[in-house]
Amino acid sequence: MILTLAVSGLDVLKWIGYVLVALFCLMLMVVLHELGHYTFGKIFKFKINEFAIGFGPKIFSKTNKKTGEVFSIRPFPLGGFCAFGGEDEESKDPRDFNNRPIWQRIIVLFAGAGFNFLSAFIVITIFFGAYGEYFPVVGEVYQHVEYIDGDNYQVIENSQQLQKGDVILAINGEDAYSLLEYNRLSELIAKSDDKLSVLVLRNGEKLTLNIEKNYYLSQSDSGEVVSKNKGLGMSLGAFSPQKLSAGKAFCHGASFGFDVLRVTGKSLKQVFSGRVSVGESMGGTATAIFSLAQLVQAGIPAIIYGFCILSVSIGIMNVMPLPALDGSRILFAIIEGIRRKPLNRKIEGTVHFVGLIVLLALAIVLDLVHFFG
């Protein structure tokens, strides 16, 4: 009994450690985001009142006597902010946010997401070059068959060229990295003609296999099953990290954000089509922390990969035109430029305030649905 409690206590301590590391990663993303606003605010000489890490009452603050800027640390590590002078009100100070040129405001607003994208690009590019991107590994290889008449078939002897343990690097010249997009390999195979050029890594040697897609015979709980669609006749075993050249690491790092955006779009499409429940694919802050904590448990490569995915996701979310987010403020600035005069500042401030409350409530609801739905 005592031993069981000790083991359970150790597991709890481990999970507390995982959560703390996850919180640190999340706060790092937030600080980078706010640092983007701050950096370009300083470049364009905006008036900055405060740069804060965390929410809640101040537990530490320091005022720059020269600029009047306040740097503060707050107890709840779930966000932060860079407060500009005159963001939601009329003022006469030419350095206040709403008195600066519209193009400068748009750049400052976008800079937060820009720093999230840039940091993810730098980290993931180094990761791809130093550690590697993940490629699928062949698990089982099945016998190919051909249909004779109706559902009758015969086995094609000596037709398998793939071997168990082969790392699939490319299909018809397109990289087959698959950790971010698990179905990428299937999609590459499906969109190809019946004849494919498959680049594999076998026992440390790269081989190009010219393979023709066939029907294949596999095993299931109900016995032998013959495929109804042509394919390579294999199952996936695992994923294997393979270092990329500097050029490939740079190019894949540059496209990484678009890959995350595409996967996010697919997930949202599945939710709205009813194929996947909201709780399975969406969540709030607690869900993000829990997911990161699970990656922390998996090791440093998983932490880095997860950090970059979440950093890009935060950037994407913040440029969406939702009230209280940077995208909404950018939209208001664009409307002001088109109208050549601002909308009522009090109305805009109310929209952002109400939007913030709604977003916080939505995050809580999504977390509840994710964990208890």
C-alpha positions as CSV (number, residue, x, y, z in Angstrom):
1,M,0.0,0.0,0.0
2,I,2.8,2.4,1.0
3,L,4.8,1.5,-2.1
4,T,1.7,2.1,-4.3
5,L,1.1,5.5,-2.8
6,A,4.8,6.3,-3.3
7,V,4.7,5.3,-7.0
8,S,1.5,7.4,-7.5
9,G,3.1,10.3,-5.7
10,L,6.1,10.1,-8.0
11,D,3.8,10.0,-11.1
12,V,2.0,13.1,-9.8
13,L,5.3,14.9,-9.3
14,K,6.4,13.9,-12.8
15,W,3.2,15.3,-14.3
16,I,3.6,18.5,-12.3
17,G,7.0,18.8,-13.9
18,Y,5.7,18.1,-17.4
19,V,3.0,20.8,-16.9
20,L,5.5,23.3,-15.6
21,V,7.7,22.8,-18.6
22,A,4.6,23.1,-20.8
23,L,3.6,26.4,-19.1
24,F,7.2,27.7,-19.7
25,C,6.9,26.8,-23.4
26,L,3.5,28.5,-23.7
27,M,4.8,31.6,-21.9
28,L,7.8,31.7,-24.2
29,M,5.5,31.8,-27.2
30,V,3.4,34.6,-25.6
31,V,6.5,36.6,-24.7
32,L,7.8,36.3,-28.3
33,H,4.4,37.4,-29.6
34,E,4.3,40.5,-27.4
35,L,8.0,41.2,-28.1
36,G,7.0,41.5,-31.7
37,H,4.5,44.2,-30.9
38,Y,7.0,45.9,-28.6
39,T,10.0,45.8,-31.1
40,F,8.1,47.4,-33.9
41,G,6.4,49.8,-31.5
42,K,9.9,51.0,-30.5
43,I,11.0,51.2,-34.1
44,F,8.1,53.4,-35.1
45,K,8.3,55.4,-31.8
46,F,4.9,54.4,-30.4
47,K,4.2,55.3,-26.8
48,I,4.4,52.1,-24.8
49,N,2.9,52.1,-21.3
50,E,3.7,48.6,-20.1
51,F,5.1,45.3,-21.2
52,A,3.7,42.5,-19.0
53,I,4.3,38.8,-18.6
54,G,1.4,37.0,-17.2
55,F,-2.0,38.2,-16.0
56,G,-3.4,39.3,-12.6
57,P,-1.9,41.7,-10.0
58,K,1.7,42.8,-10.4
59,I,4.2,40.8,-8.3
60,F,7.2,42.6,-9.8
61,S,7.4,45.8,-11.8
62,K,10.1,48.2,-12.8
63,T,9.7,51.6,-14.5
64,N,12.1,53.0,-17.0
65,K,12.7,56.5,-15.8
66,K,13.7,57.7,-19.2
67,T,10.7,56.4,-21.2
68,G,8.1,55.8,-18.5
69,E,7.6,52.3,-19.7
70,V,6.7,49.7,-17.1
71,F,8.0,46.1,-17.2
72,S,5.9,43.8,-15.0
73,I,5.6,40.1,-14.1
74,R,2.2,38.8,-13.0
75,P,1.2,35.6,-11.2
76,F,-1.0,33.8,-13.8
77,P,1.3,32.4,-16.6
78,L,-1.4,32.2,-19.2
79,G,-0.7,35.3,-21.3
80,G,0.8,38.7,-21.3
81,F,0.4,42.1,-23.1
82,C,2.1,45.1,-24.5
83,A,0.0,48.1,-23.7
84,F,0.3,51.1,-26.0
85,G,-0.9,54.5,-25.1
86,G,-4.3,55.5,-26.5
87,E,-5.3,52.1,-27.9
88,D,-9.0,52.3,-27.3
89,E,-9.5,56.0,-26.8
90,E,-9.1,59.4,-28.3
91,S,-6.0,61.3,-27.4
92,K,-3.8,64.2,-28.5
93,D,-0.4,62.7,-27.9
94,P,1.1,62.1,-31.4
95,R,2.9,59.0,-30.1
96,D,-0.3,57.3,-29.0
97,F,-1.3,54.2,-30.9
98,N,-4.4,55.6,-32.7
99,N,-2.5,58.7,-33.8
100,R,0.2,56.9,-35.6
101,P,0.0,56.2,-39.4
102,I,-2.3,53.3,-40.3
103,W,0.4,51.4,-42.1
104,Q,2.6,51.5,-39.0
105,R,-0.3,50.3,-36.8
106,I,-0.9,47.4,-39.1
107,I,2.7,46.4,-39.1
108,V,2.9,46.6,-35.2
109,L,-0.3,44.6,-34.9
110,F,0.9,41.9,-37.3
111,A,4.4,41.8,-35.7
112,G,3.2,39.7,-32.8
113,A,2.1,36.8,-35.1
114,G,5.2,37.5,-37.3
115,F,7.5,36.8,-34.4
116,N,5.6,33.6,-33.7
117,F,6.1,32.5,-37.3
118,L,9.7,33.6,-37.4
119,S,10.7,31.9,-34.2
120,A,9.0,28.7,-35.3
121,F,10.7,28.9,-38.7
122,I,14.2,29.3,-37.1
123,V,13.7,26.6,-34.5
124,I,12.1,24.0,-36.9
125,T,14.7,24.7,-39.6
126,I,17.6,24.0,-37.2
127,F,15.6,20.9,-35.9
128,F,15.2,19.5,-39.4
129,G,18.9,19.9,-40.2
130,A,20.4,18.8,-36.8
131,Y,17.9,16.1,-35.8
132,G,15.7,15.4,-38.7
133,E,12.2,15.4,-40.2
134,Y,10.0,12.3,-39.6
135,F,9.5,9.9,-42.5
136,P,7.2,6.8,-42.6
137,V,8.7,3.3,-42.1
138,V,7.3,0.2,-43.8
139,G,5.7,-2.2,-41.3
140,E,4.2,-5.3,-42.9
141,V,4.3,-6.0,-46.6
142,Y,1.3,-7.8,-48.2
143,Q,1.0,-10.0,-51.1
144,H,-0.2,-8.4,-54.4
145,V,-3.1,-10.0,-56.1
146,E,-5.0,-9.5,-59.4
147,Y,-8.7,-10.1,-59.9
148,I,-9.6,-12.8,-62.4
149,D,-13.3,-12.8,-62.5
150,G,-15.6,-10.8,-60.1
151,D,-14.3,-11.3,-56.6
152,N,-12.0,-14.2,-57.6
153,Y,-8.3,-13.4,-57.5
154,Q,-4.8,-14.9,-57.7
155,V,-1.6,-14.0,-56.0
156,I,1.1,-12.3,-58.1
157,E,4.4,-14.0,-57.1
158,N,7.6,-12.1,-56.4
159,S,5.8,-8.7,-56.9
160,Q,6.8,-7.0,-53.6
161,Q,9.8,-4.7,-53.9
162,L,9.3,-2.9,-50.6
163,Q,10.7,-4.5,-47.5
164,K,9.8,-4.3,-43.8
165,G,11.9,-1.5,-42.2
166,D,12.3,0.5,-45.4
167,V,12.1,4.3,-44.7
168,I,10.0,5.9,-47.5
169,L,11.7,9.3,-48.3
170,A,9.8,10.3,-51.4
171,I,7.0,9.4,-53.8
172,N,7.5,10.6,-57.4
173,G,9.9,13.2,-56.2
174,E,7.7,14.6,-53.4
175,D,9.0,14.3,-49.8
176,A,7.0,11.8,-47.8
177,Y,7.5,13.4,-44.3
178,S,4.4,12.4,-42.4
179,L,4.4,13.3,-38.7
180,L,2.5,16.6,-39.1
181,E,0.2,15.1,-41.7
182,Y,-0.2,11.4,-40.9
183,N,-2.2,10.8,-44.1
184,R,0.4,12.5,-46.4
185,L,1.8,9.3,-47.6
186,S,-1.6,7.9,-48.5
187,E,-2.4,11.1,-50.3
188,L,0.8,11.0,-52.3
189,I,0.1,7.4,-53.3
190,A,-3.6,8.1,-54.1
191,K,-2.9,11.0,-56.4
192,S,-0.2,9.2,-58.4
193,D,-0.6,7.1,-61.5
194,D,-0.4,3.3,-61.3
195,K,3.4,3.5,-61.7
196,L,5.4,5.2,-58.9
197,S,9.0,6.1,-58.3
198,V,9.6,5.4,-54.6
199,L,12.8,6.6,-52.9
200,V,13.6,4.5,-49.8
201,L,16.4,4.2,-47.3
202,R,17.3,0.6,-46.7
203,N,20.2,-0.4,-44.5
204,G,21.7,3.0,-44.8
205,E,21.5,3.0,-48.6
206,K,19.1,5.1,-50.7
207,L,17.3,3.1,-53.4
208,T,14.8,4.2,-56.1
209,L,12.1,1.5,-56.6
210,N,9.8,1.6,-59.7
211,I,6.6,0.1,-58.3
212,E,3.3,-0.5,-59.9
213,K,0.2,-0.1,-57.7
214,N,-1.8,-3.3,-57.2
215,Y,-4.6,-4.8,-55.2
216,Y,-3.2,-6.6,-52.2
217,L,-4.1,-9.3,-49.6
218,S,-3.9,-8.3,-45.9
219,Q,-5.0,-9.9,-42.6
220,S,-7.6,-8.6,-40.3
221,D,-9.6,-10.0,-37.3
222,S,-12.1,-11.5,-39.7
223,G,-9.4,-13.2,-41.8
224,E,-7.9,-12.4,-45.2
225,V,-9.0,-9.2,-46.8
226,V,-8.4,-8.1,-50.4
227,S,-8.2,-4.4,-51.0
228,K,-10.8,-2.7,-53.2
229,N,-8.3,0.1,-54.1
230,K,-4.9,-0.2,-55.6
231,G,-1.9,0.7,-53.5
232,L,1.6,-0.3,-52.4
233,G,0.4,-3.2,-50.2
234,M,2.0,-2.3,-46.9
235,S,1.3,-1.0,-43.4
236,L,3.1,1.8,-41.6
237,G,5.4,0.6,-38.8
238,A,6.6,3.9,-37.3
239,F,8.3,7.1,-38.2
240,S,12.0,7.6,-38.5
241,P,13.9,11.0,-38.2
242,Q,16.1,11.7,-41.1
243,K,18.4,14.8,-41.2
244,L,17.7,17.2,-44.1
245,S,20.3,19.1,-46.1
246,A,20.7,22.8,-45.3
247,G,18.7,23.7,-48.4
248,K,15.9,21.2,-47.8
249,A,15.7,22.2,-44.1
250,F,15.4,25.8,-45.1
251,C,12.7,25.2,-47.7
252,H,10.7,22.8,-45.5
253,G,11.1,25.2,-42.5
254,A,9.7,28.0,-44.7
255,S,6.7,25.9,-45.8
256,F,6.1,24.5,-42.2
257,G,3.7,27.3,-41.3
258,F,1.6,26.6,-44.4
259,D,1.6,22.9,-43.6
260,V,0.2,23.8,-40.1
261,L,-2.4,26.1,-41.7
262,R,-3.4,23.3,-44.1
263,V,-3.7,20.7,-41.3
264,T,-5.7,23.2,-39.2
265,G,-8.0,23.8,-42.1
266,K,-8.6,20.1,-42.6
267,S,-9.4,19.7,-38.9
268,L,-11.9,22.5,-39.0
269,K,-13.5,21.0,-42.1
270,Q,-13.9,17.7,-40.4
271,V,-15.5,19.4,-37.4
272,F,-18.0,21.3,-39.4
273,S,-18.8,18.3,-41.6
274,G,-19.4,16.2,-38.4
275,R,-16.7,13.7,-39.1
276,V,-14.8,14.6,-36.0
277,S,-16.3,16.0,-32.7
278,V,-15.4,19.4,-31.4
279,G,-13.8,17.9,-28.3
280,E,-11.5,15.7,-30.3
281,S,-9.9,18.5,-32.4
282,M,-10.4,21.7,-30.6
283,G,-9.6,23.1,-27.1
284,G,-8.7,26.1,-25.0
285,T,-5.7,27.0,-23.0
286,A,-5.9,24.0,-20.7
287,T,-6.0,21.7,-23.7
288,A,-2.9,23.3,-25.2
289,I,-1.0,22.9,-21.9
290,F,-2.1,19.3,-21.4
291,S,-1.1,18.5,-25.0
292,L,2.3,20.1,-24.5
293,A,2.8,18.3,-21.2
294,Q,2.2,15.0,-23.1
295,L,4.9,16.0,-25.6
296,V,7.2,16.9,-22.8
297,Q,6.8,13.4,-21.5
298,A,7.8,12.1,-25.0
299,G,11.2,13.9,-25.0
300,I,13.0,16.9,-26.4
301,P,12.4,16.3,-30.1
302,A,8.6,16.1,-29.4
303,I,8.8,19.3,-27.3
304,I,10.5,21.2,-30.1
305,Y,8.1,19.9,-32.7
306,G,5.1,20.7,-30.5
307,F,6.5,24.1,-29.6
308,C,6.8,25.1,-33.3
309,I,3.3,23.8,-34.2
310,L,1.7,25.6,-31.3
311,S,3.7,28.8,-32.0
312,V,2.4,28.9,-35.6
313,S,-1.1,28.1,-34.4
314,I,-1.0,31.0,-32.0
315,G,0.2,33.3,-34.8
316,I,-2.6,32.0,-37.1
317,M,-5.3,32.5,-34.4
318,N,-4.2,36.0,-33.6
319,V,-4.4,37.3,-37.2
320,M,-8.0,36.0,-37.5
321,P,-10.5,38.9,-37.6
322,L,-12.1,38.0,-34.3
323,P,-12.9,40.8,-31.7
324,A,-10.0,41.4,-29.2
325,L,-7.5,39.7,-31.4
326,D,-4.8,41.4,-33.5
327,G,-6.6,40.5,-36.7
328,S,-9.7,42.4,-35.6
329,R,-7.7,45.5,-34.8
330,I,-6.0,45.2,-38.3
331,L,-9.4,45.1,-39.8
332,F,-10.5,48.2,-37.9
333,A,-7.4,50.0,-39.1
334,I,-8.1,49.0,-42.8
335,I,-11.7,50.2,-42.5
336,E,-10.4,53.5,-41.1
337,G,-8.0,53.8,-44.1
338,I,-10.9,53.2,-46.5
339,R,-13.3,55.6,-44.8
340,R,-10.5,58.1,-44.1
341,K,-11.7,58.5,-40.6
342,P,-11.9,56.2,-37.6
343,L,-14.9,54.4,-36.3
344,N,-16.1,55.5,-32.9
345,R,-13.3,54.6,-30.5
346,K,-15.7,53.8,-27.6
347,I,-17.6,51.4,-29.9
348,E,-14.4,49.7,-31.0
349,G,-13.2,49.4,-27.5
350,T,-16.5,47.9,-26.4
351,V,-16.3,45.4,-29.3
352,H,-12.8,44.3,-28.2
353,F,-13.8,44.0,-24.6
354,V,-16.9,42.0,-25.2
355,G,-14.9,39.9,-27.8
356,L,-12.3,39.1,-25.1
357,I,-14.9,37.9,-22.7
358,V,-16.5,35.7,-25.3
359,L,-13.2,34.2,-26.3
360,L,-12.2,33.5,-22.7
361,A,-15.7,31.9,-22.2
362,L,-15.3,29.9,-25.4
363,A,-11.9,28.6,-24.4
364,I,-13.3,27.4,-21.1
365,V,-16.2,25.7,-22.8
366,L,-13.9,24.0,-25.3
367,D,-11.7,22.7,-22.5
368,L,-14.7,21.3,-20.7
369,V,-15.9,19.6,-23.8
370,H,-12.4,18.3,-24.6
371,F,-11.9,16.8,-21.1
372,F,-15.4,15.8,-20.1
373,G,-17.5,15.9,-23.3
